[in-house]
Amino acid sequence: MAKSPSEQSLARMEKLVDNYTKKSGTATHPDKTITEAVVLGLARHVDELGRPLCPCRFYPDKQEEIKHRTWLCPCDDMQIYKYCHVLESPLKDIRP
């Protein structure tokens, strides 16, 4: 089981998601449990990496991915398509 994120990072990511969706017209995933898992994963990455790297993907080198910014939340796909599609990937790594 992955380590729980700090309360501060969790609150920060909840606020990021809430504010971004309101301002951009973007929708979170329709399954609330998936949205919650994504927020937890983002918060864990903030604690671990200092940046909200999308937790739905596999990265051989997370620090290198941060430099490219493509998968920092809100990721490029979310900005283009206006919803969090979670790449329909297995969520075993991000669910609590």
ABEGO torsion letter per residue (X at the ends): XBBBBBAAAAAAAAAAAAAAAAAAGBBBBABAAAAAAAAAAAAAAAAAAGBBBBAABBBABAAAAAAAGAABOBBAAAAAAGBBAGGGBBAAAABX
